[in-house]
Amino acid sequence: MSKQYDFLIIGAGLYGSVFAYKAKQAGKKVLIIDKRSHFGGNLYCENIEGINVHKYGAHIFHTSEKEVWEFVNLFTEFNRYTNSPIANYKGKIYNLPFNMNTFYQLWGIKTPDEAKTIIENQRTEFGITSPKNLEEQAISLVGNDIYEILIKGYTEKQWGRKASELPAFIIKRLPVRFTFNNNYFDDKYQGIPIGGYNNLFESLLNGIELKCNTDFFEDRDFFESLADKIVYTGKIDEFYNYRLGKLEYRSLRFESEILDMSNYQGNAVINYTDVEIPYTRIIEHKHFEFGTQDKTVITREFPLEANSDSEPYYPVNDKANEKLAQQYRSLSAKEEHVHFGGRLAEYKYFDMDQIVYNVLKLNL
Ligand SMILES: Cc1cc2nc3c(=O)[nH]c(=O)nc-3n(C[C@H](O)[C@H](O)[C@H](O)COP(=O)(O)OP(=O)(O)OC[C@H]3O[C@@H](n4cnc5c(N)ncnc54)[C@H](O)[C@@H]3O)c2cc1C
């Protein structure tokens, strides 16, 4: 006997919501649930003082896939925000990503040839031919100055470990630009939805049955009985009741403040790259939308190990976790009625555009 819904989608984040839209378009009956009190997953914005605050960390949409860009623009208009973060190292300011502006700030040089010579000399100075850890890898790619000032402290805070104890493979390449170009992303398209990400989700989920504050595991049998197929975007190890062990995540603690001033730092993103300052970034949310409000909201991001009270944000990129994830993936591949998708169910970091792309490629 056919069940009440064709699809039960667990998680109203980006993966689940794009999936729900596509399924509805294909004429399927869909129920989407989320254990949080809202849709949008980690893209959710909270309006504070008229400013869209990115509640689970700053999100900038960027892609080189025309199909993905055209798809998201069907639902909401994007502004022309271009991510140009700044680094603050012991009170001095540097442009990111590493480009001619940064090299001028570091060494006072003005031409690409001068910058190339300094970087090349520093790369070879240490004679590292086969890097054994992240520190050696970074120095062999960009030399000591860029590493010490802009990479070391930030990376150590992010991973909670010394760079000399982190595996080299975490950094595969460190792009260095010999133009005066502070645009962080090389992608063809980027921007922020005007009015925040919630608009995107309101349009995607328009006409779709959504239940918030609803945890799949609180009544698993009931939920499983509702639909022919389940689309699961929660944690893969939790789906199997952690029977093979727990996958580890890095998390973030956010400390937000409303300030009685119109402009605190003059930029949406400032990275703090020395190890003495415990947070990695300060986000000033209004600058994502060129806000002119009287007040401003800033958020400091403190990295930490995820535990049962904190949100799982970044899969831990090491051999033990990858091995365990692979074992869970082997189990999930055998499921006939459950489709696993998204960052938690695949235990993989995806940018937003990859998530959209992956769902658009599915045959429903
Ligand atoms: C701090 C941070 C910054 C980022 N910045 C960027 C950026 O600038 N640009 C970019 O492209 N990408 C960025 N990303 C990546 C982006 O967040 C992801 O691509 C995207 O959120 C993945 O969507 P998802 O649907 O897979 O996961 P999620 O958004 O996490 O959605 C999963 C949903 O499932 C729900 N759920 C889980 N378990 C259950 C359950 N048992 N029952 C019911 N519901 C459940 C959760 O509550 C959640 O809402 C960033 C990620 C982080 C962590």
The ligand as an SDF file (V2000), in Angstrom:
LIG
                    3D

 53 58  0  0  0  0  0  0  0  0999 V2000
   30.9070   28.3480    9.8320 C   0  0  0  0  0  0  0  0  0  0  0  0
   30.5970   27.9680    8.4270 C   0  0  0  0  0  0  0  0  0  0  0  0
   30.6990   28.9170    7.4220 C   0  0  0  0  0  0  0  0  0  0  0  0
   30.3890   28.5720    6.0940 C   0  0  0  0  0  0  0  0  0  0  0  0
   30.5130   29.5190    5.1180 N   0  0  0  0  0  0  0  0  0  0  0  0
   30.2430   29.2040    3.8470 C   0  0  0  0  0  0  0  0  0  0  0  0
   30.3780   30.1820    2.8020 C   0  0  0  0  0  0  0  0  0  0  0  0
   30.7540   31.3420    3.0460 O   0  0  0  0  0  0  0  0  0  0  0  0
   30.0750   29.8080    1.5260 N   0  0  0  0  0  0  0  0  0  0  0  0
   29.6870   28.5310    1.2130 C   0  0  0  0  0  0  0  0  0  0  0  0
   29.4210   28.2500    0.0300 O   0  0  0  0  0  0  0  0  0  0  0  0
   29.5240   27.5890    2.1820 N   0  0  0  0  0  0  0  0  0  0  0  0
   29.7960   27.8860    3.4730 C   0  0  0  0  0  0  0  0  0  0  0  0
   29.6480   26.9190    4.4610 N   0  0  0  0  0  0  0  0  0  0  0  0
   29.0960   25.5950    4.0950 C   0  0  0  0  0  0  0  0  0  0  0  0
   27.5540   25.5680    4.1920 C   0  0  0  0  0  0  0  0  0  0  0  0
   27.1650   25.8470    5.5270 O   0  0  0  0  0  0  0  0  0  0  0  0
   27.0320   24.1900    3.7570 C   0  0  0  0  0  0  0  0  0  0  0  0
   27.3280   23.9950    2.3960 O   0  0  0  0  0  0  0  0  0  0  0  0
   25.5240   23.9750    3.9470 C   0  0  0  0  0  0  0  0  0  0  0  0
   25.0340   24.4400    5.1650 O   0  0  0  0  0  0  0  0  0  0  0  0
   25.2120   22.4960    3.8480 C   0  0  0  0  0  0  0  0  0  0  0  0
   23.8120   22.2980    3.8740 O   0  0  0  0  0  0  0  0  0  0  0  0
   23.1970   20.9360    4.4290 P   0  0  0  0  0  0  0  0  0  0  0  0
   21.7660   20.9640    4.0910 O   0  0  0  0  0  0  0  0  0  0  0  0
   24.0350   19.7750    3.9960 O   0  0  0  0  0  0  0  0  0  0  0  0
   23.4440   21.0180    6.0120 O   0  0  0  0  0  0  0  0  0  0  0  0
   22.7330   21.8460    7.1440 P   0  0  0  0  0  0  0  0  0  0  0  0
   22.6040   23.2690    6.7380 O   0  0  0  0  0  0  0  0  0  0  0  0
   23.4620   21.5710    8.3980 O   0  0  0  0  0  0  0  0  0  0  0  0
   21.2770   21.2090    7.2550 O   0  0  0  0  0  0  0  0  0  0  0  0
   21.0300   19.9890    7.9240 C   0  0  0  0  0  0  0  0  0  0  0  0
   19.7410   20.1590    8.7100 C   0  0  0  0  0  0  0  0  0  0  0  0
   19.3360   18.8910    9.2280 O   0  0  0  0  0  0  0  0  0  0  0  0
   18.7540   19.1000   10.4940 C   0  0  0  0  0  0  0  0  0  0  0  0
   18.8070   17.8310   11.2260 N   0  0  0  0  0  0  0  0  0  0  0  0
   19.9040   17.1300   11.5880 C   0  0  0  0  0  0  0  0  0  0  0  0
   19.5510   16.0250   12.2620 N   0  0  0  0  0  0  0  0  0  0  0  0
   18.2020   16.0320   12.3280 C   0  0  0  0  0  0  0  0  0  0  0  0
   17.2450   15.1600   12.9320 C   0  0  0  0  0  0  0  0  0  0  0  0
   17.6270   14.0660   13.6190 N   0  0  0  0  0  0  0  0  0  0  0  0
   15.9280   15.4410   12.8120 N   0  0  0  0  0  0  0  0  0  0  0  0
   15.5280   16.5670   12.1660 C   0  0  0  0  0  0  0  0  0  0  0  0
   16.3930   17.4420   11.5960 N   0  0  0  0  0  0  0  0  0  0  0  0
   17.7090   17.1700   11.6770 C   0  0  0  0  0  0  0  0  0  0  0  0
   19.6220   20.1860   11.1120 C   0  0  0  0  0  0  0  0  0  0  0  0
   18.9280   20.8470   12.1650 O   0  0  0  0  0  0  0  0  0  0  0  0
   19.8920   21.1000    9.9080 C   0  0  0  0  0  0  0  0  0  0  0  0
   18.9410   22.1490    9.8260 O   0  0  0  0  0  0  0  0  0  0  0  0
   29.9900   27.2420    5.7780 C   0  0  0  0  0  0  0  0  0  0  0  0
   29.9170   26.2830    6.7970 C   0  0  0  0  0  0  0  0  0  0  0  0
   30.2310   26.6370    8.0990 C   0  0  0  0  0  0  0  0  0  0  0  0
   30.1770   25.5720    9.1610 C   0  0  0  0  0  0  0  0  0  0  0  0
  1  2  1  0
  2  3  1  0
  2 52  2  0
  3  4  2  0
  4  5  1  0
  4 50  1  0
  5  6  2  0
  6  7  1  0
  6 13  1  0
  7  8  2  0
  7  9  1  0
  9 10  1  0
 10 11  2  0
 10 12  1  0
 12 13  2  0
 13 14  1  0
 14 15  1  0
 14 50  1  0
 15 16  1  0
 16 17  1  0
 16 18  1  0
 18 19  1  0
 18 20  1  0
 20 21  1  0
 20 22  1  0
 22 23  1  0
 23 24  1  0
 24 25  2  0
 24 26  1  0
 24 27  1  0
 27 28  1  0
 28 29  2  0
 28 30  1  0
 28 31  1  0
 31 32  1  0
 32 33  1  0
 33 34  1  0
 33 48  1  0
 34 35  1  0
 35 36  1  0
 35 46  1  0
 36 37  1  0
 36 45  1  0
 37 38  2  0
 38 39  1  0
 39 40  1  0
 39 45  2  0
 40 41  1  0
 40 42  2  0
 42 43  1  0
 43 44  2  0
 44 45  1  0
 46 47  1  0
 46 48  1  0
 48 49  1  0
 50 51  2  0
 51 52  1  0
 52 53  1  0
M  END
$$$$
